[in-house]
Amino acid sequence: KFRYFADLVNPNDKSSEMSAAEMKKRRKEILFWNGSKPWGNWASGAAASESSDPLTDSFQTVDDMLLILSNIDKFPKMRRIVLAGHSAGGQTVQRYAMVSHLRPQSLANDMTLREMKSVRSGIDVRYIVANPSSYGYLDTMRWIYGWDATKTEWTEQIYAQYSPERGRKNWSAHESGGRRMPIGKQKKQKPYVAWGPYSTDYEKFSAETPFICHDSRFNDWNYGLNWTNQEFGNLVPYLKLHPHLHRATEFYAARDVIYMVGENDTCSSDMLGMKAPGNPICLPTCWTKGAELGCSRNMMDVRCPAMLQGPNRNQRGRNYMKHLENFFGRSVHRLFIVPGVGHQAGAIFQSKEGVNALFARQVELLNSSNNAETGL
């Protein structure tokens, strides 16, 4: 059965408890998103589908949930709200924390923000972003790297200014690619067309084209903050209606955000062009689902804008912390690297780092050399 947020607000009302069959019958009464990017992507704050309720945005729904939880009449003892998500859920929490319409508590005395709503005073809101495929970058800096076949490892990550002409072309037969697509095969085409490192058309590395791929939309929402044209640009309605969008990055730094990545969420599997498609190499650090299944990137986003952030989820998390420090000129937020864990939601949140992030009032970075990284 499916339970909804309404159960928490009205625990004696069972109307929100439905079987799958009942849900299908009431489809038009239930919010859903078609998944297209960015206009139908709930993880990007998009409006619900036309046949559902196009006037409802996914992020506005989260705003409403937080405001309901801060209602002193319903929850007088509420002191902390934790919004946590893993994988696609982590992408959702990260983007929401970037552009939420709710004022950060630390800016409660800023009179220029008096029209912004906020959870009530005395309630702390924490955002936990676990093992997402990608992050929303705050400028046009990205990462140069490649695959070193002689050492069977990814090369050093170099932080640099990205522009499409500096990216290698033909990463994908269709430049937008597909996040679920094995890199050695271009699905929907028969016979399969090689792409990425397997493709003979993939542009070779050069000093002029050091970045792994070419994409003119690399900084559009939700991979970046291309807000130069709010009226006609690549923005969902929730962003267009933001009361202080130009200050969103300031608000983001002020929020209590914790990132968590598995030490072994390093799988690139079919992205490595060392063997024939269907017979990829598995990095030693990669978490496996079992000997018979081998390693897997678990549907990691391999579109060009995501690849510019790093080769796998673990590295993308480390890179993002360095990006934040470079952007703000100081350390903001916190990163936990969870030992012995891959792309596993349960293991992430049940680890000592996960429990600490979820429940500790003051989260202290554990004294472990691989637990956190900051600095460029």
N, C-alpha and C positions, 0 to 999 in steps of 0.2 A: 504494500500500500504506500501511498504518497502522503507525506505530511507537509504542511505549509506553515509559514511564519504565523498565520492566524491562530494556529493551535497554541502558540506561546502567549499571544495577546489575549485570546479567549479560550482558555483550556477546557471549558465545559461545552464549547460549541464543536460538534463533531462533523459539521458540514464540510470541513476542509480535508476530511479523510476519505480518499477515494481509491477504488481499485483501478487497475489499468483500463478495464472495460468501461468503467464509469467516466474515467478521464477522457477516453476517446469520444464518448457521447457528448461530453461537455467541452469539446475542443475550442469552440468559439468563445467560451467563457474564460478560457485559460490563456495567460500570456505566453507567447512563444516567439522565437526569433528564427529567421530562415538561414542565418549563418554567413551570408554574403559579407564581404569586407568593403568598407566599414559599415555600410548602411544597414545591414541586417545582423551584425555581429554583437551579441549581448556582452561579450568581453570588452567591447570598445565603447559601451555606453549607448548603443543604438536604440532606436525606437522599435517597439514590437511590430510584428508583421501586420500588413494591412488587414488580413482576415482575423487578426487577434485584436489588438488595441493600439493603433499607430500613434496615439497620443501619449502613450506610456513609454518612457525611456528606462532601460535597465538600471542606469546609475541613479535616476530619480527615484526608482524603487528602493535602492539601497539607502539613499538619503532619508526617505520616509521611514524605513525600518529603524534607522539609528535614532530618528526623532521620536518614534513611538517608544523605543527602549529607554529613552531619557525622560519619558513622561513620569513625573514624580507621583502622580495619582496611581498609575498602574505599577510602577516599579520604584517605590520610594527608597529601597536599599541599594539600588544600582550604583556601583562605583566604577566599574570598568566594562568596556565593550571591546571584544577582540574580533576583528574581521579577518579570517584566515582562509587561504585557498591554495590548492596544490595543482600544478600543471596549468591547464586552462583556467582553473580557479585562481591560481597565482597570477596569471596574466590579468584577470579581471580586477583583483584586489590592487595590483600595482597601478593600473591605469586609473582606477577609481580614486586612489589616494592622490594621484597627480592632479586630478581636475574636479574633485568633489566640490559641490556648491556650498558645503558646510564650512563655516569659518573654523580654523584651528583654535583650540582653546587658549594657546599661548598668545593669541592676538585679540583676545576678548576686549581689551581696552583701546583698540584701534578704532577711533570714531569714524574713519573713512569706510569702515566695513560694517557699519551698524545695520545695514539692510540685509546682510547675510545671516541666514539661520545658523544655529549651532546647537549641539547637544547641551544639556543644562550644565551649569557650573558644578564642578565636583566630580564629573564623570570623565575618565580618561579613555580615549579611543586608541587602540593599537591595531596596526595593519601587518599581517604576516603573509609574505609572498614566498611561496615554496616551489622550487623547481619549475619555473615557467619556461616556455620555449623562447620567449623574447621579452624585451623591455621597451618602454617608451623613453627614447633618448631626448635630451634637453637641448642639443645643438647638433651640428653636422659633423662632429668628430666621430670616427668609427675605427675599426681595427684591421690592420694589415697582417696577414698570416698565410700560410700555405701548408701543404702536406709534403713532408720530407720522406720520400720512399726509401732512401738509404738508411735512415734511422728509425723508420716506421713510427713516426711521431709528428705531431703538429709543430710547426715552427713557432718561434717566439712571437707573442702578440705585440704589435707596434701601434701605438695610438697616434692617429694622424687625421688631418682634415680630408674628408671625402668629397669628391665630386664625381658625377657619373662617368666623365671622360677618363678618370683614373681607374676605372674598374674594367676587369677583363670581360669581354663579350662572350655570348653564347654559353653562359652557365646553364641555360635551359633552352630547349627548342621554343618554348613560350617563356618570355622573359619573366613573367610573374610566377612561373613554375607551379608547384603544388606541394603543400607541406607534407602530405602523406606519400608522396611518390618516391619509390626506390630510385636512387640517383643514377643507377645504370640503365634505367628503362624509362622511356617516355610513354606513360600509359595513355590510353585512348588512341594510340597510333599502332597499327599493325602493318608490317613487322615493327617491333619496338625500335625506337630511335634512341641511340645513346646520347646522353647529355652529361654536363658536369665533367669531371676528370676523365670519364670514359670517351667523351666525344672528341673526334678528330677536329671538330670545328671550334672547340674551346680555345680561346685565346691564351697564348703562353704568357708566363710572367715576364714583365719587363720593368725597367725603372719608370717608364711612363704609365704603366698600368699595373701597379702593385696590389690593388685590392682584388679580392677573389671574384667579384662579379660587378655587373653594370646594371644600374636601375635608377631611372630619373625620379621615381616615386619613393626612394628610400627613406625620406624624411616625412612622408605623409602620415597622418594619424592612422593607426595607433603605434607605428614604429618610431615616430618622431613628432615634433611640434611645428609642423609647417602651417603656421597661422597667418601668413602674410596676406591671405585673401580669405577672410572669414566668411564673406557672403557667398562666394562661389567655390571656395576651396574644398579640400577633402575633409570636411568636418561634419560630424553628426550633430543633430539639433541640440543635444545636451551641452555641447561645447559652445555652440553659437549663443546659447542663452545664459552662459556663465556671466555673472555680474562683474567679475574682475578677472577675465581670462588672462590679461597681460601680467597678472601677479600670481598665476597658478604655480610657477616654479618656486616662488617665495613661500607659498602655502605648503608646497610639497616638502620642502626642507624642514618646515616647522612641525610636521606630523611625526608621530612615533611609528616608524616603519622598520620592520625586521625582515631581512631576506634570508632564506634557508636553501641550501643546495646540497644534494647528496655527494659525498666524496667520490662515489662511483657512478654518478650520473654523467659519465663521459662517453657514452656510446655514440659512435658515428656509423658503425657497421657498414651499411651499403653505400655510405658516402665515400668510402676509401677506395681509390682506383687501383688497388694493388692486385686484385684478382678479378676474374670475370664476374659480370653481374650474376647475382644469385649465389655467389660463393665468396662473400666479403671476409676481410680480416677482422678480428675482434681484438681491440686494444686490451692489454693486460689489466688495466684499471676498470674496465667496463663491467658493470653489474650484469649478470646473465640470469635468464629465467629458467635455467636448467641446461644440462649438457645437450639434451635433444633439441632445444630451441635456440641455444646460443645467445649472442648479444643482440640488442635491438635498440634503436634510438627512440622507440616508443612514440612514434608519430611526431617527433620533434619537427618544428617548422624549418624547412630547408629553402624557403623563398629567399631571394637575394637580400631583402632588407634585414632578415633575421641572420643570414650568414655573415653579414657585415658586423654583427655583434660578437662573433666567435664561433668555433666549430661544434660546440656541444653545450648542454645546459650548465654544467659545472663551470666551464670557462666563461660562459656568458655572464654568470652571476658574479664571478671575480672581476671580470672586465667592467661590469656596470658599477660596482663600488668605486673603482678607480675613476670611472667617468664622472660620478657624482662629486668626488673630491676635487677633480680638476675643474668642474663647472662652478662649484660653489667656493673653491679656494680654501676649503676646510673639510673636516670629516663630518658627514651627516649620515644618519641612519646606522644600522648594524647588519653585519653578515655573519651567519653561522654556517660552517661547513660541517655536515654531519658525518662522522666517520663510519665506514662500512655500509653505507646506504646508497642505493641507486635511485631509480625513478619510482619510489615507493612511498605513497602518501602515508600509510599507516606507520611505517618505520620512521619517517621523518618526524611526525607529530608525537610518537611514543618514545622517541629518543630523549635523553636528558636535556639536550639542547632544545628540542621541541616543547617539552613540558615546561622548561624554564621560560621560553618565549611566550607560551600560552598563559601561564599562571603567575609568574613572578612579577611583583610590582616594579622592582628595579632590576632589569635584566643586566647581569654582569657577563662580560665576555669571559668564557672559560679559558683557563691558562693552558691552552693546547696550541701547539705550533700550527696545526692545520685547521683551527677552528674559525679564524677570522683573518681577513686580509684587507689592508687599506693602503693607500699611497700608490704613486706611479713610479 
